[in-house]
Amino acid sequence: MEAVKISPKYQVVIPKRIREALGLRPGQRLQIMEIGNRIELIPERSIEEMEGFLEGIDTEVPREDDRL
């Protein structure tokens, strides 16, 4: 975990290690969510970048007998 400081303009710098690990680029948009007392930043990805990200996911869904 790394700490950042909020500037007088309410800006923060994402540490280089995290930017590189997540492949963030200048100008890229992030979604921001407040969850309890936390802030989460979620990078927006293009459709092309999303291709195949669910590969290997288990698609079997247990069904009730009356739903078969």
MDAnalysis code that builds the backbone (N, CA, C; Angstrom):
import MDAnalysis as mda
import numpy as np

u = mda.Universe.empty(204, n_residues=68, atom_resindex=np.repeat(np.arange(68), 3), trajectory=True)
u.add_TopologyAttr("name", ["N", "CA", "C"] * 68)
u.add_TopologyAttr("resid", np.arange(1, 69))
u.add_TopologyAttr("resname", ["MET", "GLU", "ALA", "VAL", "LYS", "ILE", "SER", "PRO", "LYS", "TYR", "GLN", "VAL", "VAL", "ILE", "PRO", "LYS", "ARG", "ILE", "ARG", "GLU", "ALA", "LEU", "GLY", "LEU", "ARG", "PRO", "GLY", "GLN", "ARG", "LEU", "GLN", "ILE", "MET", "GLU", "ILE", "GLY", "ASN", "ARG", "ILE", "GLU", "LEU", "ILE", "PRO", "GLU", "ARG", "SER", "ILE", "GLU", "GLU", "MET", "GLU", "GLY", "PHE", "LEU", "GLU", "GLY", "ILE", "ASP", "THR", "GLU", "VAL", "PRO", "ARG", "GLU", "ASP", "ASP", "ARG", "LEU"])
u.atoms.positions = np.array([
    [0.853, -1.166, 0.000],
    [0.000, 0.000, 0.000],
    [0.904, 1.235, 0.000],
    [0.516, 2.223, -0.778],
    [1.278, 3.455, -0.854],
    [0.392, 4.626, -0.468],
    [0.993, 5.653, 0.083],
    [0.246, 6.849, 0.467],
    [0.472, 7.941, -0.579],
    [-0.558, 8.732, -0.825],
    [-0.459, 9.895, -1.700],
    [-1.023, 11.096, -0.953],
    [-0.665, 12.273, -1.419],
    [-1.140, 13.505, -0.783],
    [-2.107, 14.204, -1.727],
    [-3.171, 14.778, -1.185],
    [-4.121, 15.556, -1.967],
    [-3.565, 16.978, -2.090],
    [-3.465, 17.466, -3.326],
    [-2.952, 18.819, -3.558],
    [-4.016, 19.852, -3.182],
    [-3.638, 21.130, -3.115],
    [-4.629, 22.177, -2.831],
    [-5.761, 22.219, -3.870],
    [-5.510, 21.659, -5.068],
    [-6.553, 21.590, -6.100],
    [-7.286, 20.247, -6.071],
    [-7.112, 19.482, -4.997],
    [-7.749, 18.170, -4.808],
    [-7.301, 17.154, -5.854],
    [-6.055, 17.226, -6.274],
    [-5.496, 16.277, -7.224],
    [-4.572, 15.324, -6.487],
    [-4.457, 14.093, -7.025],
    [-3.512, 13.116, -6.488],
    [-2.696, 12.550, -7.643],
    [-1.497, 12.099, -7.345],
    [-0.642, 11.472, -8.343],
    [-0.670, 9.968, -8.076],
    [-0.994, 9.196, -9.115],
    [-0.972, 7.741, -8.991],
    [0.492, 7.308, -9.091],
    [1.000, 6.589, -8.101],
    [2.410, 6.198, -8.113],
    [2.782, 5.419, -9.382],
    [4.025, 5.635, -9.839],
    [4.515, 5.031, -11.083],
    [4.366, 3.514, -11.087],
    [4.690, 2.867, -9.984],
    [4.590, 1.403, -9.914],
    [3.172, 0.941, -10.234],
    [2.174, 1.644, -9.726],
    [0.775, 1.275, -9.951],
    [0.364, 1.601, -11.382],
    [0.769, 2.778, -11.881],
    [0.460, 3.148, -13.278],
    [0.985, 2.097, -14.241],
    [2.221, 1.672, -14.019],
    [2.829, 0.679, -14.912],
    [2.168, -0.684, -14.775],
    [1.879, -1.090, -13.548],
    [1.264, -2.404, -13.316],
    [-0.114, -2.503, -13.975],
    [-0.864, -1.389, -13.983],
    [-2.214, -1.390, -14.548],
    [-2.256, -0.911, -15.993],
    [-1.118, -0.495, -16.525],
    [-1.072, -0.023, -17.899],
    [-1.845, 1.266, -18.118],
    [-1.839, 2.160, -17.130],
    [-2.570, 3.424, -17.252],
    [-1.811, 4.380, -18.165],
    [-2.563, 5.177, -18.919],
    [-1.986, 6.115, -19.872],
    [-2.465, 7.534, -19.569],
    [-1.670, 8.546, -19.922],
    [-2.129, 9.937, -19.736],
    [-3.419, 10.172, -20.513],
    [-4.358, 10.842, -19.894],
    [-5.635, 11.141, -20.537],
    [-6.672, 10.038, -20.417],
    [-6.272, 8.870, -19.920],
    [-7.219, 7.754, -19.762],
    [-8.252, 8.120, -18.702],
    [-9.479, 7.700, -18.937],
    [-10.562, 7.990, -17.990],
    [-10.634, 6.902, -16.917],
    [-10.997, 7.310, -15.710],
    [-11.191, 6.396, -14.589],
    [-12.585, 6.621, -14.024],
    [-13.236, 5.545, -13.642],
    [-14.480, 5.643, -12.891],
    [-14.079, 5.732, -11.420],
    [-14.803, 6.527, -10.651],
    [-14.499, 6.662, -9.225],
    [-15.735, 6.283, -8.420],
    [-15.522, 5.484, -7.387],
    [-16.624, 5.016, -6.553],
    [-16.280, 5.254, -5.092],
    [-17.280, 5.641, -4.341],
    [-17.156, 5.739, -2.891],
    [-17.797, 4.488, -2.310],
    [-17.018, 3.742, -1.541],
    [-17.522, 2.522, -0.911],
    [-17.198, 2.632, 0.576],
    [-18.223, 2.951, 1.350],
    [-17.999, 3.165, 2.784],
    [-17.062, 4.339, 2.974],
    [-15.919, 4.093, 3.622],
    [-14.943, 5.162, 3.834],
    [-13.753, 5.034, 2.880],
    [-13.973, 4.376, 1.718],
    [-12.920, 4.134, 0.730],
    [-13.250, 4.820, -0.580],
    [-12.239, 5.069, -1.378],
    [-12.399, 5.542, -2.748],
    [-11.754, 4.496, -3.652],
    [-12.469, 4.068, -4.695],
    [-11.908, 3.141, -5.666],
    [-11.884, 3.802, -7.029],
    [-10.770, 3.656, -7.739],
    [-10.617, 4.154, -9.097],
    [-10.566, 2.950, -10.028],
    [-11.455, 2.929, -11.020],
    [-11.530, 1.804, -11.955],
    [-11.235, 2.320, -13.356],
    [-10.152, 1.828, -13.977],
    [-9.817, 2.292, -15.318],
    [-10.891, 1.882, -16.321],
    [-11.282, 2.823, -17.188],
    [-12.180, 2.485, -18.289],
    [-11.337, 1.810, -19.356],
    [-11.865, 0.752, -19.946],
    [-11.162, 0.012, -20.994],
    [-12.005, 0.032, -22.255],
    [-11.342, 0.029, -23.411],
    [-12.063, -0.024, -24.683],
    [-12.580, -1.445, -24.908],
    [-13.532, -1.575, -25.804],
    [-14.064, -2.901, -26.143],
    [-12.942, -3.810, -26.631],
    [-12.031, -3.269, -27.413],
    [-10.919, -4.073, -27.936],
    [-10.056, -4.622, -26.801],
    [-9.826, -3.821, -25.766],
    [-9.026, -4.266, -24.627],
    [-9.754, -5.324, -23.807],
    [-11.080, -5.318, -23.852],
    [-11.875, -6.246, -23.052],
    [-11.974, -7.630, -23.686],
    [-11.637, -7.744, -24.968],
    [-11.793, -9.017, -25.675],
    [-11.034, -10.130, -24.949],
    [-11.744, -11.194, -24.607],
    [-11.147, -12.375, -23.997],
    [-10.918, -12.292, -22.499],
    [-11.324, -11.203, -21.841],
    [-11.006, -11.090, -20.410],
    [-11.788, -12.071, -19.548],
    [-12.861, -12.667, -20.076],
    [-13.631, -13.663, -19.320],
    [-13.265, -15.091, -19.705],
    [-12.229, -15.249, -20.499],
    [-11.811, -16.573, -20.948],
    [-11.560, -17.480, -19.741],
    [-12.132, -18.672, -19.799],
    [-11.951, -19.641, -18.728],
    [-12.956, -19.531, -17.594],
    [-13.878, -18.568, -17.656],
    [-14.865, -18.416, -16.595],
    [-15.848, -19.597, -16.631],
    [-16.263, -20.064, -15.480],
    [-17.224, -21.165, -15.376],
    [-18.611, -20.641, -15.732],
    [-19.200, -21.153, -16.803],
    [-20.508, -20.683, -17.256],
    [-21.644, -21.596, -16.822],
    [-21.324, -22.630, -16.065],
    [-22.364, -23.536, -15.575],
    [-23.125, -22.860, -14.436],
    [-24.443, -22.809, -14.584],
    [-25.289, -22.192, -13.572],
    [-26.228, -23.249, -13.023],
    [-26.174, -23.541, -11.717],
    [-27.103, -24.523, -11.164],
    [-28.536, -24.030, -11.315],
    [-29.417, -24.904, -11.769],
    [-30.823, -24.542, -11.978],
    [-31.702, -25.359, -11.032],
    [-32.802, -24.758, -10.636],
    [-33.786, -25.496, -9.860],
    [-34.524, -26.424, -10.824],
    [-35.065, -27.541, -10.308],
    [-35.694, -28.541, -11.157],
    [-36.802, -27.977, -12.021],
    [-37.564, -27.019, -11.518],
    [-38.673, -26.473, -12.310],
    [-38.194, -25.467, -13.363],
    [-36.910, -25.204, -13.465],
    [-36.367, -24.242, -14.418],
    [-35.604, -24.920, -15.564],
    [-35.595, -26.215, -15.596],
    [-34.838, -26.924, -16.634],
    [-35.517, -26.910, -17.936],
])
